[in-house]
Amino acid sequence: MTEHLHLLHILHELQQKHRYISEESICEVAAQLSLPVSQVRAVVAFYAFFYSTPCGHYHILFSNCTSCGYRAGGTDLIRMLSQKLSVNIGQTRKDGQLSIHETSCIGMCDHGASLLINGVPLIHLDSEKIEQITDLIEADKPLNEWPLDWFHIKDHIYKRGLLLEGDLPAGDGLRAMLARGREETLTEITQSKLRGRGGAGFSTGLKWHLCQQATGEAHYVVCNADEGEPGTFKDRMLLQQHADALLEGMTICAYVIGAYQGFIYLRGEYRYLLPHLQATLLHRRKLGLLGTAILGQTGFDFDIDIVVGAGAYICGEESALIESLEGKPGIPRSRPPFPVAHGYLGQPTVVNNVETFIAATHIVCNGSEWFTAAGTTESTGSKLLSISGDCAAPGIYEYSFGVTIQQVLEECGADNVQAVQVGGPAGTLLDQTAFHRQIAFEDVGTGGSFMIFNRERDILAIIHQFAAFFAHESCGFCTPCRVGTTLLKQGLNKIIIGQGARNDMAELQRVSELVRRYSHCGLGHTAANPILDGLQHFPQAFEQQLTQYDFTARFELDAALQEARQLTQHDDKGAHLKQEGD
Amino acid sequence: MMTAPEPNLIRIDDREIPFVHGETIMDAALAADVYIPHLCHFPGITPQGNCKLCTVEVDGKPLTACTSPAAAGQQIRNNIPELNEARKVLTQMLFIEGNHICPSCEKTGNCALQAMAYHLGMLHQHFPQQFPEREVDASHPTIMLDRIRCILCSLCVRASQEVDGKNVFAIAGRGIHASLIVNTASGKLVDSDLEPSDLAARICPVGAILIKEHGYDAPIGKRIFDQHKISEIGLEKIYIAGAKSDDS
């Protein structure tokens, strides 16, 4: 298996072993894999879960998502823990015992404030648990002696539809496909009008057809399990509970396009799912559903490797994902050519979302009419929503496309709702005048994230959190996104701290539009959405923070002189600029 | 019925321009003496499209001219106020991202970033300076690397790989923390096989890669962009020569 030789996996092992990746290790790995030192160094620098200085014995990553982040319960838990353990956020304590950092959404949004400790999710955090964690760390208790239920990730499924209602026995999809034959199967997928569930909504049938028609030395099937959009956790559940249907969908795709090798690209935050997925793969090989001569069919050979990411939202973009599969930084490629013709190792490749493959398996079993009976004309079938934020029952809800936002809000027990963020920070921020709109590709599209904010929430703080997320996750390839996302974060901050003037709102609008229009990939095209939506639907959230001036400086002049006062040891009235009202 | 073969023509602003199959919009434009502002493109080197200055509107859609294939019948807008304004803002972003000390930079007058700012009528940097901390590498006896002036165009990376047959540079890091790195165990330029005559050492559009011991060979007033406009086509040859050391 090439899995063990994958650069990301080797670096993960080193990170586990030494708690960082030294320059020496970088050179050794480069030699071992015959790669340029610069490539290994660039990969270490790119992925958030690789460190160039040692992390602590307990390495803690608090999610900073609005739903599973350290402020989700109202208290600033990261500050609390760092104070109790006397360590600065973003640093390793001098004795090497622990380090505390922030990370982007870890997909635990139905479990409240959560963190990763040495890579393992720990959920339902509150002040009391922070106290207990403090004691356990100071007592040097190994993680396997911590309370087991802290690590038990339950799935909350509140509404089942087409995909979640029935369970398909392993192999049924493949047998149905072989009965239909290759072309008939593709026709069925095409007629189902299935569209990509990751959010972009490209026709799955067309994608498979284009890849099948593309010439190459080999074809590949890739499952995008890099569920990084904040507020999305439906793939976490699908990987845990419906892995067979997923692997079956990938195998069906392989048969249709003529692939022998497939990959699951699993986000690093979900590494804890790896043993389960590997066991499922093994089981399917034993059943003859993977490997050579699948179901006794000579020439039907296909197997799947799992590659685990290392903390990079951008790798959810399909061409960045392919770069990462190839052991490189996740920088999106220029398109065209598209992955269907020029993907993994330059060969024709289908990249589909977890939910898309599972839907494909069901369609092959039940037929396209069964699928098109649900949903709207342009958005057939169902969509799994990951609902989180201010509601009584956060969890997974499967709805037929076309459901209104109002209906969703009622069913998950949300009231006093100020705003809904559909599709995550990259999606759409809606106020209550838009709650009659429908979840559908032709109306409000979503990859699954559905975050609810009630009237007690500070919308501007949420938008700032999203802006910080994009600045952190920008790959840095193109000018507008690399610089623009940082400028947007700073521009919002200026307003939040009360230094903003009306001109700063216009400036946010201007830079947002530039980032949206001129960026290289989907990340940049959507990074300014929360700001643009916020300016349009929640202008008062910005306005109430403004000073009365048309323009103010980014800094406060008197505060900027603090360092000079310290150096000269003068802090009397004469050392201060005249303040208003003096 | 016979149909006439599709003429291989695109329209850029008010001009019909021929192209050969396989050419990009940028290739076709340069061949026809039409200037599309760019910083990360260099003829003969695989385009990447990272600076985004060459963004044009192709049938209403923004695309980078350097990476987009020309296709018959494309209606392209290039030299229009909206695009030039965006290009100016992108240039401002490149200025504030690093630390561009024009008056004291050896590259002044020979610098494409500076010339672009003049070309686009950029009168100030507008955005707050970011003041990143990026390491200077003065280890190499004849070539100096000042990363604070780097605009991450990756021309040196590509020139080294594609033209020099070496692999001296790469870009590492994410987002605003991206920076140019050297492909040696020490990370230092001195341990690389870079030579002053390499295209990678001469292609830098800004003052990030400088040939040592050749400061101000051409006096201010007689430098490339004192005598040429950046919008002139085919400046690359002069550009390369301008940065060339005497012994190469």
Interface residues (C-beta under 8 A of the other chain):
Chain A: E23 C27 P36 V37 S38 Q39 R41 A42 A45 F46 A48 A312 P329 S334 P336 A471 H472 E473 S474 C475 G476 F477 C478 T479 P480 R482 V483 G484 T485 T486 L487 Q490 R510 V511 L514 R517 Y518 S519 H520 R554
Chain B: Q48 G49 N50 C51 K52 L53 T55 P62 T64 T67 P69 A86 V89 L90 M93 L94 I96 E97 F127 P128 Q130 L152 N167 F169 A170 I171 A172 G173 R174 G175 I176 H177 A178 I181 V182 N183 T184 A185 G187
